[in-house]
Amino acid sequence: MHSDDLTETVVKRDLVATVNHELRTPLTSILGYTDVLLDGSVGDLTPLQHRMVQRVESNSQRLLTLVENLLTLAGVGCGAFSMGHRPVDLVGVVSDSLARSGPAIKNGGLGLTADLGADPVPVLGDETQLGQMVSRLIDNAVVFSPPGGQLVVTLRPDCGDAVLTIADTGLGIAEADQEHLFTSFVRAPAAQTREIQGLGLGLAVVGSIVTAHGGEVTLSSTEGVGTVVTVRLPLAADDAATTPWPQLPGSAVYQGPRARGA
């Protein structure tokens, strides 16, 4: 790497770290105080006050998600996020994400079937980033599924890979609109027509994280029927603890399937 390129990368990393702190800290504080108000720790709220604080909480969470998405895309692209070198059990990661999404799944009137197997499914990577990837996929499935819909989450080892599949019976995506879904700021027309909130960053974040972990993500969907997203990540080798982490890609967006057997 040339010295100019190295300097630019260092500057980008410093910027991401600074922005990460300056934006996340106040938002986290706001969400903390709204939690205190809503749980009655400082006294009961009137119905109107409760609705107003809920609105503050909802929009603060929405802004925090946007900040996290943008920082992930920028950080992975310039190597600002240090990926872990240790094995991570995907069973635990997926279980935690499902637990966090439980209230949204229930409030959406959705059914959930989860089959994560009985054994650990270890991959080499960063637990926080992998959790963000899984949560984005589950959130998408929830948001685009009508009441009465079904979510099916499966995880299994297959031919040296960990295979995570998240299927829903939601709106589905027309074939012509699927090609660019892993590109930043691209949204399916159905999301725009139905005024579903978002900037089209969720799948771009998923693609960037999966690619940075040496994996691939594919999507198949039928409009009006539902969507299936499949993530394949290399299983951790027996000597994973001493295996060096591969060079991060230069782009933060989805790069397409990795070459099998490469």
QUINOR-V241813 format. One line per field, one symbol per residue. psi: psi as a letter, one per 30 degrees, with the letter a starting at -180 (. if undefined). A space follows every 50 residues. Layout:
# QUINOR-V241813
psi->???
This chain:
# QUINOR-V241813
psi->kleeeeeeeeeeeeeeeeeeefeeeeeeeeeeeeeeefggfglklleeee eeeeeeeeeeeeeeeeeeeeeeeeeeeggfkjklglkkjfeeeeeeeeee feeeeeffhklkkkjglflkiklkajeeeeeeeeeeeeeeeeegklkflk kkklklkjhglkjkkjklhbelkkefffegfgkkgkkkeeeeeghkklgh fefeeeeeeeefggalklkkkkkfeakkkkkkkkkklehffgkkklkklf kflkglklkkg.
